[in-house]
Amino acid sequence: MKTVRWLGVGIGILVPTVAMASTLETVKERDSVRCGVNAAQPGFSSLDDDDQYRGLDTDVCRAIAAAALGDATKVDFVPLDSVERFTALQSGEVDVLSRTTTWTSSRDTTMGMNFTGVSYYDGQAFMVASDLGVQSAKELDGAAVCTQSGTTSELNLSDYFRINGMTYDPVVFDAPEQSIAGFEAGRCDVLSSDASQLYAQRMQLADPSMALVLPEIISKEPLGPAVRQGDDQWFNLVKWSLFAMLNAEELGITQANVDEQLSSENPDVMRLLGQDGHFGEAMGVNVDWAYQIVKQVGNYADIYDRNVGADSDFNIARGLNALWSDGGIQYAPPIR
Amino acid sequence: MSVRPNTRPAGHKPPFWRDRAKRALIFQLLLVAAVAAFLLYIVGNVQDNLSARGITTGFGFLSNTAGFGIVQSLIDYSSQSTYGRTFLVGLLNTLLVGGLGVLAATIIGFIVGIARLSPNWLLARLANAYIETFRNIPLLLQIFFWYYAVLRTLPSARDSLAFGEVIFLNVRGLYLPEPLFESGFGLIPATFILAIIASIALVIWNKRRHEATGKRLPAYWISFALIFGLPLLVLVATGVPITWDIPELRGFNFRGGITIIPEFLALWLALSIYTASFIAEIVRSGIQAISHGQTEAAQALSLPRNLVLRLVVIPQALRVIIPPLTSQYLNLIKNSSLATAIGYPDLVSVFAGTTLNQTGQAIEVIAMTMAVYLTISLLVSMFMNWFNARVALVER
């Protein structure tokens, strides 16, 4: 009977998915990594003139694809807003979430996801109109503050104003384009978000000199990729894809010189590039996984400079995101 | 004793599967059981999967501290309140814009709908242009239009438009003086309620008297005077026990008084104007559904024109108008969830947006939100169905 067959299909969809194939197997079978990203956050993830996603977060996705499949172009980017991102990851809509997401304890423990590391150390800041004459965030008592819904920014704001005995009116939008439009229209005195995002949004203003970013950083915002809980193999691969880029920078292996480095005698370089040992195979991927990352995507300095650093419009100094050996706090465990 | 040959032996009933009523009952029970089992299976499956993935479930989160601010709240709310409280704040904000939207849409809709049938060429064309414009532009665009177009034309807080130095309008909203009631004010609402009761009694008495004697008083005008005049009289007699909290510019913004945020104004305008264009068409069709012969017959009885409308045309037109009007009310209330696009803190923005994200409990939060919209819509339908049954033509 037809009805019975449709009922069967319905039940088939709902069969428990606990015992499904590992994420890496699924990715290999599909021959692409599904990566949840921002729809439009210049510097981290936005479409360029050729309809290609560009940015730090999207390059992290490409690195994962290079490690898992040997081809950095095999990424399906899934643009997500800040409200739907966790559900998309939890439900298996995306394999990895690389979407300027702050690593917090509750997200790690109650949402069924694990952060694999920190791709960008950020902090929340305030942007104000220059003609307001405000020099410090402490002068913002009574201000109207535009921010984005579903972000840690909302909580930080309320904490910051309460601790400092100040009041504010929150104006909460669900997309960054709308919060910047609200700021430009004068609906709010202040736009608050992660500092990196504020710099990007300032560039999008009709007249960037009308706004300035206040010096106070009011929170810790470690941004990084996250995966679903319960698949340690995939968790390791995503984690070490980022570490490989950091290690490559530390060892002086760049996208430009990676082929020369293949003949290096340095044991650390040989281990990273798969000339010595079988670290890739232990992760379930090819032995040259890290070589492919650096060759096709670059080391951490390459992707930083290209997207948000010296070679980009934003020119954000490395700061905390410099390697530990250069005065920052980016530090990757060794590959051995 | 003689036994008639055609009767069945005593005590012998047909087997239950031959009994049509019992058979139907059994099938119904089987279906209910199957549906229940299916639902149980889904719920169990969801719970298994959520716990297998380490996602917290249950409604315990409602008593946790929310920790974020909300710009407009009809009840006491601070960032130290609970997630349960954010639900109430969002719900009330939704009901506020929905209720006022229904009211405004109905008034505008009726005026435009009647204007469209006006013999005045200009008026009819203007009404037509209104309907065709607003009915054919997507609502979200209209909301953006009212929000950004209105925002950009308003002055900043420091150059506010002042009306008599007590009302201020700027890009942050409309600031009104807030009445603060002193002791002795309780008398005024009491008189108000008394006047309403007296008016109802008057209208009923007037109707009976009219039916008995043919004489009538202008009861509606008298009621109007009672309801508004009496409290006003008491207000003056008690020496106006109200002080006003007048908004004043301090720092960045106005403090004190009542603030109507621009998000609310934009959403309210957009919802009312958009829905009114549909209601206008419904009203027009309702009036045109009444054959012109009815009007002519009423005029032949020398009823005055306003009574022709009130006693003959409108009661019959309402029969046609009310069922589709209900759908428009439901649409308006559901469309109010577009608030989230411009940052009006309605249920979807506050609860299904921020709260969902902070807690990560999508299933519980979305289920609660859906239940709210379903409940509101069912209540509105129930009321409108009751009203429809009241105005329905009694067929004889």
Chai-1 contact restraints between the chains, C-beta under 6 A:
chainA,res_idxA,chainB,res_idxB,connection_type,confidence,min_distance_angstrom,max_distance_angstrom,comment,restraint_id
A,L14,B,N45,contact,1.0,0.0,6.0,A-B,restraint_1
A,P16,B,N45,contact,1.0,0.0,6.0,A-B,restraint_2
A,P16,B,D48,contact,1.0,0.0,6.0,A-B,restraint_3
A,V18,B,A52,contact,1.0,0.0,6.0,A-B,restraint_4
A,V83,B,G353,contact,1.0,0.0,6.0,A-B,restraint_5
A,V83,B,N357,contact,1.0,0.0,6.0,A-B,restraint_6
A,F86,B,G360,contact,1.0,0.0,6.0,A-B,restraint_7
A,T87,B,A362,contact,1.0,0.0,6.0,A-B,restraint_8
A,T110,B,T56,contact,1.0,0.0,6.0,A-B,restraint_9
A,T110,B,G360,contact,1.0,0.0,6.0,A-B,restraint_10
A,M111,B,G360,contact,1.0,0.0,6.0,A-B,restraint_11
A,G112,B,R53,contact,1.0,0.0,6.0,A-B,restraint_12
A,G112,B,G54,contact,1.0,0.0,6.0,A-B,restraint_13
A,G112,B,I55,contact,1.0,0.0,6.0,A-B,restraint_14
A,D141,B,G251,contact,1.0,0.0,6.0,A-B,restraint_15
A,G142,B,G251,contact,1.0,0.0,6.0,A-B,restraint_16
A,G142,B,F252,contact,1.0,0.0,6.0,A-B,restraint_17
A,G142,B,N253,contact,1.0,0.0,6.0,A-B,restraint_18
A,A143,B,F252,contact,1.0,0.0,6.0,A-B,restraint_19
A,A144,B,R172,contact,1.0,0.0,6.0,A-B,restraint_20
A,S149,B,G353,contact,1.0,0.0,6.0,A-B,restraint_21
A,S149,B,T354,contact,1.0,0.0,6.0,A-B,restraint_22
A,G150,B,G353,contact,1.0,0.0,6.0,A-B,restraint_23
A,G150,B,T354,contact,1.0,0.0,6.0,A-B,restraint_24
A,G150,B,N357,contact,1.0,0.0,6.0,A-B,restraint_25
A,E154,B,F68,contact,1.0,0.0,6.0,A-B,restraint_26
A,L155,B,G67,contact,1.0,0.0,6.0,A-B,restraint_27
A,L155,B,F68,contact,1.0,0.0,6.0,A-B,restraint_28
A,S158,B,G67,contact,1.0,0.0,6.0,A-B,restraint_29
A,S158,B,F68,contact,1.0,0.0,6.0,A-B,restraint_30
A,S158,B,G69,contact,1.0,0.0,6.0,A-B,restraint_31
A,S158,B,S79,contact,1.0,0.0,6.0,A-B,restraint_32
A,D169,B,V71,contact,1.0,0.0,6.0,A-B,restraint_33
A,P170,B,G69,contact,1.0,0.0,6.0,A-B,restraint_34
A,P170,B,V71,contact,1.0,0.0,6.0,A-B,restraint_35
A,V171,B,V71,contact,1.0,0.0,6.0,A-B,restraint_36
A,V171,B,G343,contact,1.0,0.0,6.0,A-B,restraint_37
A,V172,B,G343,contact,1.0,0.0,6.0,A-B,restraint_38
A,F173,B,G343,contact,1.0,0.0,6.0,A-B,restraint_39
A,D174,B,T340,contact,1.0,0.0,6.0,A-B,restraint_40
A,A185,B,L151,contact,1.0,0.0,6.0,A-B,restraint_41
A,A185,B,R152,contact,1.0,0.0,6.0,A-B,restraint_42
A,G186,B,S156,contact,1.0,0.0,6.0,A-B,restraint_43
A,G186,B,V171,contact,1.0,0.0,6.0,A-B,restraint_44
A,R187,B,L151,contact,1.0,0.0,6.0,A-B,restraint_45
A,R187,B,V171,contact,1.0,0.0,6.0,A-B,restraint_46
A,D189,B,F252,contact,1.0,0.0,6.0,A-B,restraint_47
A,Q229,B,R53,contact,1.0,0.0,6.0,A-B,restraint_48
A,Q229,B,G54,contact,1.0,0.0,6.0,A-B,restraint_49
